[in-house]
Amino acid sequence: MGSSTTDETDVVVVGAGLAGLRCAARIAASGLAVTVLEAADVVGGRQRTDEVDGFRLDRGFQVLNPAYPAVRRWVDVDALDLRHFPVGVQVRRDGRLVRLAHPLRHPGELPRTLGSGLVAPRDLVALSRWLAPVLVRPRTVVAGPDRTLSEAWDRAGLRGPLRTEVLEPFLAGVLADDRGETSDAFARLLMRMFALGSPGLPAAGIGALPAQLADAARGAGAVVRTGTVVERIGARGPTGRRHIRLADGGRIAASAVVVAVGPEAVAGLLDVPAPATRGLQTWWFAADDPPTASAMLSVDGRRRGPVVNAVVLSHTVPRAAPPGRHLVAATALLPPAARTDPAAAPQEADVRRQLSEVWSTDASGWRLLRRDDLHDALPAQLPPLRTRLPVRLGDGRYVAGDHRDTASIQGALVSGDRVGRAVLRDLSGSPGDVA
């Protein structure tokens, strides 16, 4: 599109991640013209899948929980052919690898779980004391007082190996936080979803999720353009419309603009502070032989290395690896210093050594397919938990993303729908006002 061309539409959505695509579908279904602009070559944002030498690699280790209300409402889970992980973990302790499994989902694993040495009665009582309120009355947990996760576990009396060897390393990979600084309310909401759902991955990788949402948006009438970089969002003109300037010189005029980019990019397009984020690093290895026969996520209860979790992904998602090969994913925390100092990031030798110890194998010969350094993997969810940050910025500008709701697929979808309803309310007077 040349510099002299100006396209016209009712709404521009910048960013084709989960929030942007859900927002576009909501608005387009009302009859308004919507154009989605995505800088990358495919939709998805942080949820995308790439093919590397016949392996399917997500951008970082991803999990889709079908128990999320927003997933149940707006995603055709059956069409994704979701492959479920076992609901449990393997834990490397000194001298042995033990298994803990959900007793209702895997009743045959109960003897192993009880014999693991990790489930002392006092710790189970403390865990129940911490988790029961969110299972029974989740709204009261959101509305009640909040504190850090570490403080909450101390108050509940959860101090034994179930905390230090299982919950802390497991949630470190989920929250990108190994200090327990995350909101306790948010952590409990996540654990509620793990307890109620069976997380997994689409057979074709996490990228199948945004691809489905993009199809839904197009089906509602939205135009989705990839490989289109937004350079600047202009001021509102005399006609009440804004001109969005593209990197290729083109322009689009719209009555409303929704910025639904990742937390690292939002401040470059809007006058809002950049959300605080946390980093994760995922290592993808190809192995001829699987290091474990289990499809469970593995954690190192000894905490002797940078890896917070690891899994043989091809056990759960066979199409992630070519026939006869296996795909191993290992995730570590990525410290803020690694943005400017590569030496501050976890190193390959340490990752291979730790994986060898966790699985009692030799990981030195595995082929490294890719390393994903995701400095802005997740918005930091600090207490007190705020699940509905304002989305209207005035003058026809809106902001969407999991950094406006909760740091999850649930939060991204809810945010996109919430912003879509706000735009419809403002442009056409449709019901469904939001903050």
Buried (B, 14 or more C-beta within 10 A) or exposed (E): BEEEEEBEBBBBBBBBBBBBBBBBBBBBBBEBBBBBBBBBEBBBBBBBBBEEEEBBBBBBBBBBBBBBEBBEEBBEBEEBBBBBBBBBBBBBBEEEBBBBBBBEEBEEBEEBBEEBEBBEEEBEEBBEEBBEBBBEEBEEBBEEEBBBBBBBBBEBBBEBBBBBBBBBBBBBBBBBBBEBBBBBBBBBBBBBBBBEBBBBBBBBBBBBBBBBBBBBBBEBBBBBBBEBEBBEBEEBEEEEBBBBBBEEEBBBBBBBBBBBBBBBBBBEBBEBEEBEBBBBBBBBBBBEEBBBEBBBBBBBBBBBBBBBBBBBBBBBBEBBBBEEBBBBBBBBBBBEEBBEEEEEBBEEEBBBBBBBBBBEBEBEEBEEBBBBBBBBBBBBBBBEBBBEBEBBBEEBBBBBBBBBBBBBBBBBBBBBBBBBBBBBBBBEEBEEEBE
